[in-house]
């Protein structure tokens, strides 16, 4: 009887990282099977018909972290991926009624900040240069085996940037922003990006890295920008799935895996919930580390000490979504009507304040709700007519810093009440919506755990603090995508380099599996050229150079705020 396995590799979970891994394995000539428990591919990067006749990005709803190398190498545009931007990147409405728009164009954004605080406008440019410098040093590690923290620190020290390393890894986001800015509103707006899927608040040490992680993406070569996926975030996963099938991958949905089979210390395949067995030379799990090792592996297989370490992975931070079908767009307070405009084109942030973020953390620790919520929103149907019928719009709300479990009650019991509280806050910023909500769907941390199979509803599969980053993600013993079970790998967001729709985790895990299959033992390390550095247009490099001296900072700021520089840049891009 043949001992040849059914497949060279089985990938458990068709989330975006699992699909990325499957693509790279198949492109290397491997016979690959992807098994997904849900009816559709995508995991948390998915578009679903939550309300009949409409499409929604159920969980993730902003695109900006997906690595350009992966987009290019897998030819995702060829397979249907269309990423785009509206006129504005983000719109913020503060509690005092002040509105702020973050534009794609630097000069427009700087002039917008001047309305809040003129000195902060110059500081914003300086801060951006520092953030870009940090990203430029860290980015080469994204598509490689995870480095040790000491290795990353040594690189920063070698280029004289130890202070920069400390700022963006050790500080709280409160302390980081206090170093650069004066205006409390601006600091509150920026703080939000350090609060995504964390168990903590603005004063929590290490949240500066969470901020940086969300801020250093790029869009069409522009650092720090983000956009949307036409058709919703599931379009990313669908493009990855289409590419995978093109390269020979078999994808089976509605096929939940019960256990990973282990013989003599090595993974040999999987047993499905229906009892059938599929064998493979290697198995990769796109699930979070806790689910991958504590649920998919039989008890007694893993060392007791490792089991305790996995149980102690911090997965407490969670979030929730409220999807609203509306027949009139939000008329935010500064605007005379509900006509579609730039305020509806990108990410919308309502009521950010550092006090509210701190209160949210205190409530999170108690397992309760705060007295008021900071709300993020996206109304993508304004720029993508494929999502809703004419005359209707999709509006997705998000709330961060939520407890995975509630004290004395459950999310199932409190779901509707919680949503009502959030909507009351929403109505203070867009009163017209009180009469224009036709339907709603709520996704709580409990739903993320039970329906999307994300432990504790932590969309990053674990904390993004320094003790769970680089060579310690998710724990040091599992940092190279490999597990103590030979031929069993982790490829989800709980691995290096962390959460977000990035794809790097799947890329790196596939590389580890391919190296092992080929007998290559030394992990690929970044040396500054291990992957393409963050793309920096020449005008941004010019401004960065100017910002290195006091006179240059003044000149750089004056240049950056001029529309003429943007026009020259646009012309140069056209004639290249």
N, C-alpha and C positions, 0 to 999 in steps of 0.2 A: 504494500500500500504506500502511495506517495506521501512524503512528509512535507511536500512543498506547501507553504501557507497559501491561503486564498488570495491574500494581498501582500504587497511589500509593506504597506503602511495603512493603518486605520486612523482617521482623525475623528475624535469624539467631539461633536459640536460644530455647527456651521455658522458660528459667529465670524466676524470679519477676520480675526486672527487665525482661526481654524482654516478658513478658506484661503488666506494668504499662504499658510503653511502647505496646504494641499497643492496649490499652484506650483510652488517651488519644488516640492517633491516630485510632482508629475513631470515638470520640465526637466528634471534630472533623470527621467526615464523610469521612475517608480510607478508601480500599479497601486493606485490610491483609492480608498473608499472613505467617504465622509458620512457619518451617521448623525442625524439631527433629530432630537426628540419632538420638536414642534413641527407644525405643518408647513412652515416656511423657513427659508434660510435667513441668517442675519443676526440671530441672538438679540443683543440690545441695539444693534445697528440695523434697524428694520423699518419698513413701511407697511402699515396694516390698515385694513378697512375696519376701523374701530366702530364707525357709524356708517350704515349702508350708504353707498354712493360717494363716500369721501375717503381720502387717504391721509394717513398720519405717520409722522416719525414718532413712534411710540415712546422711545427712551432717548437715545442720542438725537439731537436735532441741529447741531452745528458742525460743519466740516472745515477743518483747517490744520489738523495734526497729521492727516494721512501723508505718509512719506512720499515725496515726489519721485524718489528712486523706484518705489514700488509701482506707482502709477505708470511710470515710463516703462519699466522692465516687463510688467505684465500687460502692457498695452490696453489699459482699462478704458481709455477713450474709444478705442476700436470696438470694445465690447459693450459700449453703451453709456459709459459714465460721462455725465455732463455736470461739472461744478461751475457755479456762477456766483456773482455778487450783485446785490442791489446798490442803490446810490449811497446808502449809509451802511457802515458796519454795525453800528449800535446806536440806540437812542435811550437816554436815561432821564427819568422824571423823578426829581427829588421830593422829599416831603414838604419842602417849603414852596413847591410849585415851580422851581427853577428847572429848565430843561437843558439837556446837553446832548449834542450829536457828535459821534465819532465818525468822521468821514474816511473814505478810502485815501483821500489826498491829505498829505501831511500838512500842507499850508492851511487848508480849511479847518483841520482839527486844531492847529495851533491858534488860529484866530478865534475859534470857539472857546478854547481854554482861557484866552485873554478876557473873555466876558466874566469868568469866575475869578481869575487872579492873574495879572500880567506876569508876575515873577514866575508863577507856576508854569506858564507856557514855555518859558525858556528851560525851566527845570525838567519839563516833560521831555523835551528833546534830549537833554543830558541823560535822563533816566533811560530813555529808549536806547541810546548809544551803549550805556552800561549793560542793559538787558541783552542787547544784541551781541555784545562782547562775551557775556556769559554763555549765551546760546551757541556762539561760534566755537567755544572751547568744549562744550558738552556734546554738541551734535555729532561729532565724529564717533562717539561711543554708542549712538542709537542703534546702528545696524551691525553691532559686533557682540561678542561675548561680554557679559557685564564686567566692568572693571571693579576693582576694590576701591573703596572710598579713598584710601591712601594714595592710590595711583592717580585718581582724579585731582586730589589736592596737590600732588607733586607736580602735575602739569600746570596748574594755576600758579604755584610757587615759581616754577621755572620761567614763566613769562611775567612775573611780578604782579600777579593778580590774586594773592591770597585773600586780601580784603574783599574782593569781588566774590570769591568762593564763599566766604563766611556770610556775606550779605544775603546771598540767594539760596543758602542751604540751612544756616543756623538760626537766622533771625525770624521773628514773627513778622507777618505781613504788616502789622501796625508799625513796628519799629523800622522796617524797611522804608515804608512810604513816608514816615515822619522825617526820615533823613533827607528826603528830596522835595517834599511839597508842604505848602502852607494851608491851602483851602481844604476845609473839612469835607466839602461835597466831593471834590475830586478824589480825595483819599478814600472816601466811602465807596465811590463807584469802582475804583481800581481794586479795593479790598475784595469785592465779590469774587474775583477770579482766584483768590486764595481760599475760598470757602467751599469749593465744589467737591462734594462727596467726602467731606472730612468729618472727623469727630473732633471738633475744636472751634476756636473763635479767632478773631484778629490778633489777640495777644498770645496765642499758642506758638511757642518756638517751633520753627520749621515750616510754618505756613508760607514763608517767602518762597520756598521751592514750589509749593503747590501753585502759587501765583505764576511763577516763571514757566512752569510746565504748561499752563493754559495759554500763556501769552507769547510763546516763541514759535508758534506754528508759522506757516507761510502759505500764501495763496498766489499762484501764478508768479512765483519768484519774489513776492513782496513779503518781507519779514513782518511777523506780528499781525498778519491779517487772516481772516477766515471768511467763509462763505456758506453756501447752501448746495445741496445736491438736488438737481432737478428730478422730481418724482419722489422726493423724500430720501432720508438716509438709507433706506433699503436699496436705493439705486446703486449705492457703493457695493453692498453685499451681492446684489444681483449681477453686477458687472464682474465681480470676483468669481461668482458661481459660473457665469457664462464662460469666462476665461478658463476656469478649471475644467469644465466639461470639454472645452476645445482641446485641452492638453491631455484628455483621456481620463479625468477623474470621474468616478461614479459617486453621485450624491443621493442619499436616501433620506427623505424627511419622514416625520411621524414614526421614527424608529428609535425609541429610547434604549440606551445601553444600561443594563443592570450592574454588571461587574466587568472589570478588566481581569482576564485570566492570567494567572501567574503559575509557572512551573519552574522549579529549581532556581528561583530568584529572578526569573526573566518573564516579561510580558509575552504572551503567545497569541493574544487575540482578545475578543470580547464575547460576553454572553448577553444577549438582548433580553428585554423584559418578557418577550414571548417564549423564552427558553432556548432559542436557536443560538448556535455558536458560529462565529466567523473568526478565522485565524489570520494572523498577520505577523510579519517579522518585527514590526515596530508599531507602537501605539502612541499617539499624541493626544493629549486632552486639552481642549479649549475651555474647559470649565475652570472655575476658580480653584486655587490650591486646596482649600478645605474640602470641597466637593470631590476633587480629583483623587485625593489621598485618603480621606476619611469615609467616603461613601462608595467610591468606585473600586476600592481595594478591600479585599476581605480582611476582617480583623485578625490580628496575629501575624500578618505578613510583614508589616513595617516594624522597625525597632520602637520600643515604647517611648524612648526619649524623643525620637523624631515625631511621633504622634502627638506628644505633649507640645512640642514646638509649633507644630501645624495648628493645633487647637488654639494656641496663643497668638496666632497671626491677627493683627488688629483689623477687623472688618466692620467696625461699629458705625462709621459715617454713612448716611444714606440720604436719599432725596425722593421726591415724588413728582408726578405730573398730573395736571388736569387738562384734558382735551375738550375744548369748547367749540361746538358748531354754532356760528353766529350769522345773523342776516344783516348786520351792520358792523363795520370796523370800529375799533375803539376810538372814541373822540377824546384824546388825551387833553387835559385841562388847558394847556396853552394854545390849543388850536380851535378855530371857530366852528369846525364841523368835522364829520367823520370821513371826509374824502381821503382816499389812499394817497400816501406821501412817503417821503424818506423815513418818517418815524415808524412806518410799518414794514420797511424793507429788510431789516436785519434783526439782530438780537435786541430785545427791549428789556430794560431793567427799571423796576418800579420801586421807589422808596428805599434805596440803599442808605444805611447809616451805620457807622461802626458800633454805635450803641445797640442798634437792632441786631447786628451780628453777634455781639457779646451776649445779649439776652437770649438769642436763639441757642447759643451754646449752653447757657445755663439750663434752659429748658430741655435741651438734648440730653444733658447729664442726668436730669431728673426723670427723663422718660415722659415728658409732657410737651405741651405746645406753648410757644411764646405768645405775648399779648398782641403782637403784630408780626406780619411776615414781609420779608423782602421777596419780591416776585420777579422772575424772569419770564419772558414771553417771546413767542415767535408767531407771526401771522404769514406763513410762507405762501399761502394761496394768493396773496397779493402779487407775487412775482412768479408764481407757478400755477397756471390755470388748470393743470392736470389734477390738482388735489381736491377740488370741490366744484360743484355745479355753479353755473352763472347765478349771481345774486347771493351766494353763500360764501362763507370764509371759514377756514380752519384757524383756530387760535390755541396754541399750546402754552400752558403755564408750567413753570417749574419752581419748586421750593427746595432749597438746600438745607444742610445742618439739621436733618431730622433724625430722631432716634429710631434705630432698627426695631426696637420693641418698646411698647408703652407700659408705664407703671400702672398696675391695677386694672388694666383693660387691654383690648387688642386693636390692631389697625382695622380689622374687619368690622368691629363694633363702632369704631370712631370715624371710619372713612368719609361718610357723607357729612357728618358734623364738621370734620376738618376742612373739607372742600368748601362748605358754606362760609367758614371763617375766612378762608383765603379769598373767596369771591367778594366778601364785604370789604376787604382791603383793596381789592382790584377796583371796586366801584368808586373808591375815593379818588382814583386817578383817571378813570374813564366811566363817569356816571351813566352814560347812555347805555352801557352794556347790560344794565339791570333789566332792560326791557327787550334785549335782543339775543339772548342765549336760547337756542332751540333744543340743544341736547348736550350732554357731557359724559365723559368717560374718565374715571379716576384710576391712576396707577400708584399704589402706595409701596413703601419698602417691603411690606408683606407680599404684595403681588410680584415685585421684582424677584423675591426669593422663590416663591411657589410657582409662578408662571414662567418666568424667564430664567429660573434656576441660578440666580446670583445670590450667594450666601449673604444673609443679613441685608440684602438690597444694596450692597456696596458696589457701585458700577465700576470701580477701579480694581475690584477683587482684592482690596487691601489698602491700607494707609499709604499715602505718598510722602510720609515723613522720612527723614534721613535714615532712621533705623530700619527702614524697609525699602531702601533704594540701592541701586548699583549692585555690588556683590553681596548684598544682604537681602535681595528681593527674590522670593518672599521671605525666605530665611537663608542663611549662608549655605546650609547643606543642599539647598535646591536651586541655587543661584544660576547654574549653567544649563537650565532647562531640563536637566537630567534628574531622575529620582533614584532612590536606592533599588528600585526594581529595574533591572537592566532592560533596555529597549522600551522604557516607558518615559514619556517626556511631557512637560507642561508647555503650553504655547499661548495661554491666555494673558489677560491684562495683569494678573498677579505676578508675572515675571518681568524682568528688565525689558524695556525701560519704563514700564508702568502703564497707566490707564489712558483712556481716550481712543478715538478711532484713528489709530496710528499705523497699525499693521506690522510694526517693527518686531513685535514679540513673535508673531507667526513666522516671519522671515528668519529670525535668529534661531528659533526652535527647529525649523526645517534644516537649517545649516548644521546644527548640532547632530540631528538624526542622520543626515547625509554623511557627515564626518565619521560618525561611529560606524555606519555601514561600510565605509571605505577604509576603516582602520586608522583614521587620522585622529591622533590623541590631543594635539596642542590646539586649544581654542584660539580662534582669530582674535587678535587684540587691535584696538585702535591706536594709531600712532600719529594722529592728526590728519591722516588721509584714508582712514579705514572706510569712510563713506564721504559722500559729497558734503561739504560744509554748507551752512545756510547761505542761500543765494543772496547776494548783496548788490543791488543795482549801483552803478557808478555814482549816482547822485547821493545815495546814502553813504557810500564810502567817503565822498568828498565832505559831507557834513560831519561824519565821524572824525575825520582828520582835523577839521576846523575846531571841533569841540574839545580838543586836547589842550588848548591854551585859553586863558581868560579872554584876550582879544578875539581869538578864534571862535570862542563860544558866542560872543556877541555877533560876530559876522555870520557864523553858521546859522544862528537863529534868524537873523534878518534875511538870509538867503532862503532858508527852509520855509518861511512863512509867505514867500512871494509866489503868486500864481505863475509868474513867468518861468520859474524853475520847472514847474510841472509841465508847462507847455513845451519847453525845450526838451524835457525828458520824453514826452509823448512823441515829439517829432523825431528824436533820435531813435526811438524804438521802431518807428514806422520805416525809417530809411535803412535800418540795419539789414 
